Structure formats: structure tokens, C-alpha cells
Amino acid sequence: MKRVIFWAQTLNMHIVSSFEELAKFGVEVMALYYSRANRNYGDLTIKYLNLKRISTKDDADRIIDESKDCIHVNSTFKLYDDDGVRIFNYAL
């Protein structure tokens, strides 16, 4: 089974739903995030998606080392200065 890891500095319920749909097709999906964007997804039940908060460069290094054979999609590259953006730009 293929594994896809999405690096999205900020998650919201819309993007989480998209990732979960992909997982329904037999793809193991992990979504890494720094912030949930002031949302806790309400009553949305997340069944097929593994969410993991990344808060340090060490967290990013560990995920990269453990998932070298996975497909990584990083949607974070930003130019403004923010703790989460710095960590995810570092991972990129």
C-alpha cells in the first residue's frame, strides 16, 4: 500500500475531508500540521486519516527519516515568519 504524507501547516475541516476521501481508495494518508486554524473539526468523524501535530524541527526530522519511501506533499512554503511556517519550510 502506498503512503502519502501531507504537510499542511494549518489544517481545516475542508482539507481534512479531502485527505480522508483519498484514504478511502486504499491509500494510507497521514496529515501533518502545526495548527488547526482555530477549529477542532466540530462533529466531523475522521476514520481513515492519521493526523499528527508537528511542533519542532526534531519532529520533522523524525517523520522524514521514518518515511523515506512515502510520497510527501508539502503545501507550506511561505515567506512570512511564523513558528509553524519555519518548521514546515525547514522540512520542505
N, CA, C and O atoms as a DFTB+ gen file, in Angstrom:
368 C
 N C O
     1  1       0.848      -1.179       0.000
     2  2       0.000       0.000       0.000
     3  2       0.891       1.239       0.000
     4  3       1.872       1.311       0.741
     5  1       0.547       2.188      -0.818
     6  2       1.249       3.461      -0.851
     7  2       0.861       4.292       0.357
     8  3      -0.256       4.191       0.864
     9  1       1.775       5.098       0.803
    10  2       1.510       6.006       1.913
    11  2       1.814       7.421       1.453
    12  3       2.879       7.690       0.899
    13  1       0.871       8.320       1.687
    14  2       1.024       9.714       1.314
    15  2       1.028      10.540       2.589
    16  3       0.180      10.367       3.464
    17  1       1.991      11.433       2.677
    18  2       2.082      12.312       3.826
    19  2       1.911      13.738       3.345
    20  3       2.697      14.234       2.537
    21  1       0.877      14.393       3.849
    22  2       0.605      15.780       3.517
    23  2       1.140      16.661       4.636
    24  3       0.818      16.463       5.807
    25  1       1.948      17.624       4.266
    26  2       2.472      18.607       5.207
    27  2       1.663      19.885       4.979
    28  3       1.867      20.588       3.990
    29  1       0.764      20.172       5.881
    30  2      -0.081      21.366       5.765
    31  2       0.005      22.121       7.081
    32  3      -0.581      21.701       8.079
    33  1       0.714      23.204       7.090
    34  2       0.993      23.935       8.321
    35  2      -0.276      24.225       9.110
    36  3      -0.284      24.158      10.339
    37  1      -1.338      24.547       8.398
    38  2      -2.626      24.794       9.040
    39  2      -3.672      23.908       8.388
    40  3      -3.817      23.908       7.165
    41  1      -4.397      23.156       9.195
    42  2      -5.469      22.308       8.677
    43  2      -6.820      22.921       8.998
    44  3      -6.988      23.624       9.994
    45  1      -7.763      22.639       8.140
    46  2      -9.155      22.974       8.428
    47  2     -10.011      21.795       7.989
    48  3      -9.510      20.861       7.363
    49  1     -11.283      21.833       8.310
    50  2     -12.139      20.679       8.044
    51  2     -12.298      20.383       6.556
    52  3     -12.575      19.240       6.192
    53  1     -12.131      21.378       5.686
    54  2     -12.278      21.148       4.250
    55  2     -11.123      20.325       3.699
    56  3     -11.336      19.370       2.953
    57  1      -9.914      20.691       4.063
    58  2      -8.755      19.956       3.563
    59  2      -8.675      18.569       4.205
    60  3      -8.272      17.607       3.550
    61  1      -9.052      18.461       5.465
    62  2      -9.066      17.159       6.132
    63  2     -10.042      16.225       5.423
    64  3      -9.740      15.045       5.240
    65  1     -11.183      16.720       5.029
    66  2     -12.164      15.897       4.309
    67  2     -11.598      15.413       2.980
    68  3     -11.841      14.271       2.591
    69  1     -10.854      16.251       2.283
    70  2     -10.235      15.854       1.015
    71  2      -9.225      14.741       1.228
    72  3      -9.193      13.774       0.466
    73  1      -8.395      14.871       2.268
    74  2      -7.414      13.835       2.567
    75  2      -8.110      12.524       2.915
    76  3      -7.669      11.454       2.495
    77  1      -9.181      12.606       3.671
    78  2      -9.899      11.405       4.082
    79  2     -10.502      10.698       2.873
    80  3     -10.519       9.468       2.829
    81  1     -10.992      11.447       1.898
    82  2     -11.536      10.833       0.677
    83  2     -10.465      10.040      -0.045
    84  3     -10.736       8.940      -0.528
    85  1      -9.263      10.568      -0.131
    86  2      -8.166       9.840      -0.770
    87  2      -7.894       8.527      -0.035
    88  3      -7.634       7.499      -0.662
    89  1      -7.955       8.568       1.274
    90  2      -7.700       7.368       2.077
    91  2      -8.726       6.268       1.816
    92  3      -8.417       5.087       1.975
    93  1      -9.924       6.637       1.424
    94  2     -10.961       5.645       1.135
    95  2     -10.604       4.765      -0.062
    96  3     -11.192       3.697      -0.239
    97  1      -9.652       5.199      -0.881
    98  2      -9.245       4.441      -2.059
    99  2      -8.072       3.507      -1.769
   100  3      -7.413       3.022      -2.689
   101  1      -7.816       3.260      -0.491
   102  2      -6.776       2.314      -0.131
   103  2      -5.392       2.914       0.035
   104  3      -4.406       2.186       0.154
   105  1      -5.313       4.217       0.043
   106  2      -4.037       4.889       0.250
   107  2      -3.939       5.253       1.728
   108  3      -4.852       5.861       2.287
   109  1      -2.833       4.879       2.354
   110  2      -2.628       5.276       3.744
   111  2      -2.229       6.745       3.749
   112  3      -1.240       7.125       3.123
   113  1      -2.992       7.566       4.450
   114  2      -2.771       9.010       4.428
   115  2      -2.494       9.517       5.837
   116  3      -3.212       9.205       6.787
   117  1      -1.430      10.308       5.939
   118  2      -1.120      10.994       7.185
   119  2      -1.074      12.485       6.871
   120  3      -0.456      12.902       5.892
   121  1      -1.721      13.271       7.694
   122  2      -1.680      14.721       7.540
   123  2      -0.932      15.299       8.730
   124  3      -1.325      15.114       9.882
   125  1       0.142      15.996       8.433
   126  2       0.950      16.638       9.458
   127  2       0.558      18.105       9.515
   128  3       0.365      18.738       8.476
   129  1       0.442      18.640      10.694
   130  2       0.027      20.032      10.838
   131  2       0.706      20.658      12.042
   132  3       1.189      19.966      12.938
   133  1       0.730      21.978      12.042
   134  2       1.216      22.736      13.196
   135  2       0.037      23.333      13.954
   136  3       0.036      23.390      15.184
   137  1      -0.965      23.777      13.198
   138  2      -2.114      24.449      13.797
   139  2      -3.407      23.942      13.164
   140  3      -3.440      23.597      11.983
   141  1      -4.448      23.902      13.950
   142  2      -5.768      23.515      13.431
   143  2      -6.603      24.728      13.044
   144  3      -7.809      24.598      12.834
   145  1      -6.010      25.864      12.948
   146  2      -6.677      27.072      12.448
   147  2      -7.942      27.414      13.224
   148  3      -8.989      27.691      12.638
   149  1      -7.835      27.391      14.531
   150  2      -8.965      27.753      15.400
   151  2     -10.182      26.869      15.203
   152  3     -11.306      27.283      15.487
   153  1      -9.967      25.663      14.721
   154  2     -11.087      24.744      14.525
   155  2     -10.727      23.407      15.155
   156  3      -9.565      23.001      15.160
   157  1     -11.714      22.745      15.673
   158  2     -11.498      21.400      16.165
   159  2     -12.342      20.416      15.358
   160  3     -12.643      19.320      15.832
   161  1     -12.718      20.798      14.160
   162  2     -13.469      19.982      13.210
   163  2     -14.878      19.652      13.673
   164  3     -15.507      18.745      13.127
   165  1     -15.377      20.357      14.650
   166  2     -16.757      20.167      15.084
   167  2     -17.054      18.713      15.363
   168  3     -16.319      18.057      16.101
   169  1     -18.120      18.203      14.784
   170  2     -18.513      16.818      14.980
   171  2     -18.029      15.909      13.855
   172  3     -18.493      14.776      13.729
   173  1     -17.108      16.394      13.045
   174  2     -16.588      15.614      11.931
   175  2     -15.861      14.374      12.451
   176  3     -14.902      14.481      13.215
   177  1     -16.322      13.213      12.034
   178  2     -15.688      11.959      12.421
   179  2     -14.612      11.636      11.404
   180  3     -14.888      11.513      10.211
   181  1     -13.402      11.501      11.875
   182  2     -12.274      11.204      10.994
   183  2     -11.911       9.735      11.183
   184  3     -11.410       9.333      12.233
   185  1     -12.175       8.933      10.134
   186  2     -11.987       7.487      10.239
   187  2     -10.741       6.975       9.531
   188  3     -10.106       6.035      10.008
   189  1     -10.388       7.564       8.422
   190  2      -9.382       6.980       7.548
   191  2      -8.074       7.754       7.505
   192  3      -7.189       7.435       6.712
   193  1      -7.949       8.738       8.327
   194  2      -6.837       9.672       8.231
   195  2      -6.094       9.739       9.550
   196  3      -6.705       9.827      10.616
   197  1      -4.787       9.698       9.474
   198  2      -3.945       9.826      10.654
   199  2      -3.461      11.277      10.726
   200  3      -2.702      11.718       9.863
   201  1      -3.890      12.010      11.736
   202  2      -3.464      13.390      11.940
   203  2      -2.347      13.411      12.968
   204  3      -2.417      12.727      13.989
   205  1      -1.316      14.200      12.694
   206  2      -0.207      14.300      13.638
   207  2       0.286      15.733      13.682
   208  3       0.574      16.339      12.650
   209  1       0.378      16.262      14.884
   210  2       0.872      17.633      15.067
   211  2       2.393      17.619      15.079
   212  3       3.014      16.807      15.764
   213  1       2.981      18.525      14.314
   214  2       4.429      18.710      14.266
   215  2       4.722      20.069      14.900
   216  3       4.185      21.088      14.467
   217  1       5.571      20.080      15.920
   218  2       5.815      21.354      16.601
   219  2       7.292      21.732      16.693
   220  3       7.624      22.827      17.147
   221  1       8.180      20.833      16.263
   222  2       9.607      21.141      16.315
   223  2      10.316      20.608      15.066
   224  3       9.783      19.763      14.346
   225  1      11.520      21.117      14.828
   226  2      12.324      20.588      13.719
   227  2      12.683      19.126      13.961
   228  3      12.797      18.350      13.012
   229  1      12.860      18.747      15.216
   230  2      13.141      17.338      15.532
   231  2      11.980      16.440      15.125
   232  3      12.192      15.335      14.626
   233  1      10.733      16.919      15.339
   234  2       9.554      16.168      14.880
   235  2       9.614      15.964      13.369
   236  3       9.378      14.863      12.871
   237  1       9.933      17.041      12.645
   238  2      10.009      16.971      11.181
   239  2      11.097      15.996      10.749
   240  3      10.877      15.175       9.859
   241  1      12.270      16.082      11.374
   242  2      13.369      15.164      11.033
   243  2      12.968      13.711      11.257
   244  3      13.268      12.853      10.428
   245  1      12.297      13.429      12.361
   246  2      11.886      12.071      12.677
   247  2      10.907      11.524      11.624
   248  3      11.050      10.394      11.157
   249  1       9.914      12.347      11.261
   250  2       8.941      11.914      10.243
   251  2       9.643      11.646       8.916
   252  3       9.364      10.642       8.261
   253  1      10.539      12.523       8.520
   254  2      11.255      12.346       7.250
   255  2      12.100      11.079       7.291
   256  3      12.094      10.307       6.333
   257  1      12.825      10.854       8.379
   258  2      13.659       9.660       8.499
   259  2      12.834       8.376       8.466
   260  3      13.278       7.368       7.915
   261  1      11.636       8.405       9.052
   262  2      10.797       7.208       9.129
   263  2       9.964       6.969       7.879
   264  3       9.300       5.938       7.772
   265  1       9.984       7.902       6.931
   266  2       9.057       7.783       5.797
   267  2       9.722       8.096       4.460
   268  3       9.114       8.719       3.590
   269  1      10.949       7.671       4.301
   270  2      11.686       7.965       3.069
   271  2      11.067       7.311       1.838
   272  3      11.278       7.792       0.724
   273  1      10.311       6.231       2.007
   274  2       9.704       5.540       0.876
   275  2       8.274       6.001       0.593
   276  3       7.579       5.412      -0.235
   277  1       7.845       7.043       1.273
   278  2       6.482       7.561       1.112
   279  2       6.456       8.739       0.136
   280  3       7.488       9.324      -0.194
   281  1       5.273       9.058      -0.303
   282  2       5.070      10.253      -1.120
   283  2       4.792      11.404      -0.162
   284  3       3.881      11.325       0.662
   285  1       5.575      12.469      -0.271
   286  2       5.406      13.648       0.583
   287  2       4.888      14.804      -0.256
   288  3       5.412      15.090      -1.332
   289  1       3.856      15.464       0.248
   290  2       3.304      16.653      -0.395
   291  2       3.349      17.768       0.639
   292  3       2.670      17.700       1.664
   293  1       4.148      18.793       0.370
   294  2       4.300      19.888       1.321
   295  2       3.685      21.141       0.720
   296  3       4.161      21.655      -0.292
   297  1       2.626      21.626       1.350
   298  2       1.909      22.793       0.825
   299  2       2.203      24.045       1.632
   300  3       1.374      24.954       1.679
   301  1       3.355      24.111       2.261
   302  2       3.593      25.139       3.254
   303  2       4.451      26.305       2.810
   304  3       4.340      27.372       3.414
   305  1       5.286      26.184       1.817
   306  2       6.275      27.223       1.556
   307  2       5.654      28.618       1.615
   308  3       4.828      28.995       0.784
   309  1       6.071      29.347       2.603
   310  2       5.576      30.708       2.836
   311  2       6.767      31.598       3.129
   312  3       7.824      31.120       3.540
   313  1       6.597      32.876       2.921
   314  2       7.675      33.819       3.172
   315  2       7.515      34.581       4.472
   316  3       8.455      35.246       4.908
   317  1       6.354      34.504       5.105
   318  2       6.198      35.224       6.367
   319  2       6.776      34.394       7.509
   320  3       6.947      33.181       7.389
   321  1       7.070      35.064       8.609
   322  2       7.751      34.436       9.725
   323  2       6.758      34.017      10.790
   324  3       6.088      34.855      11.394
   325  1       6.668      32.728      11.016
   326  2       5.754      32.148      11.986
   327  2       6.395      30.842      12.436
   328  3       7.059      30.184      11.635
   329  1       6.216      30.449      13.689
   330  2       6.855      29.228      14.185
   331  2       6.526      28.021      13.314
   332  3       7.425      27.285      12.908
   333  1       5.253      27.815      13.029
   334  2       4.844      26.679      12.215
   335  2       5.398      26.743      10.809
   336  3       5.839      25.730      10.267
   337  1       5.379      27.921      10.211
   338  2       5.903      28.089       8.852
   339  2       7.398      27.779       8.826
   340  3       7.873      27.128       7.895
   341  1       8.136      28.227       9.816
   342  2       9.585      27.936       9.861
   343  2       9.842      26.431       9.910
   344  3      10.733      25.935       9.221
   345  1       9.079      25.707      10.711
   346  2       9.274      24.246      10.824
   347  2       8.926      23.555       9.524
   348  3       9.666      22.677       9.079
   349  1       7.820      23.927       8.903
   350  2       7.404      23.243       7.673
   351  2       8.242      23.662       6.480
   352  3       8.465      22.850       5.582
   353  1       8.717      24.907       6.437
   354  2       9.672      25.305       5.386
   355  2      10.972      24.528       5.569
   356  3      11.582      24.108       4.586
   357  1      11.392      24.336       6.788
   358  2      12.586      23.546       7.091
   359  2      12.427      22.126       6.537
   360  3      13.343      21.592       5.912
   361  1      11.263      21.523       6.769
   362  2      11.016      20.163       6.278
   363  2      11.031      20.122       4.755
   364  3      11.501      19.150       4.164
   365  1      10.527      21.160       4.127
   366  2      10.494      21.238       2.674
   367  2      11.911      21.262       2.119
   368  3      12.097      21.326       0.903
